[in-house]
Amino acid sequence: MGDGRQYWSHISLHDEVAALRHLVDTPSLSGPVNLTAPEPVTNREVTAAMGRVLRRPTLFPVPAPALRIVLGDFAQDVLGSQRVLPGRLLETGFDFAFPTIDEAIRAALR
């Protein structure tokens, strides 16, 4: 979508549940914690990974002006970008089962 360079946070359902359990089981961990995979990816990389895993072509991006017409103000949320890392989870020893986008997509298909 758009130019595809915006970062999208992702996390597998398995890792999100495990991270929540980790939060409950780690008394020293309090306050805000980023629940996102340790390898940030761009929209372009997510799209390519979905094409690879699903064995489907990813032909062309949706132009930003088209998204603005269809989504209105919500387009800014879709086209926005933040490169988020799970620093506090990693510092406290959390181990991701599906750290990459390809692994997370495959896990979602199980």
Steps between C-alpha positions, in 0.01 A plus 500: 500500500632837412875481442528188720779644715288549811576265788233262622526335838406134505490214749365147473203409717714233669771752589248760618338254742844382616614861547191579709577194713860621530370837624292329768787270604769771513441720806782739409328582171240772537379800304479523123641211298503472121338175387654475157741264327873578527549541125313809373379485142367745246167476325686393186670216692169386655340491156791306351497252791127441459554435130780252578318314776163493324661440158305788349625784283526847649453704188490866595462731801186699571586866432478732802253739327262209436516403868426859601192504276370165625602523868486873564669598827568133583749489209754682720487210748556249220780701338669601829818340621675417827797269536421335835725251681419273798799617703360432846378153407842407361682652801300276733578183304187452292561264209286540188382178334422683173726808478485558123205602285518178294487289817214706644292465182563125487400471868175684425416247229529199731 
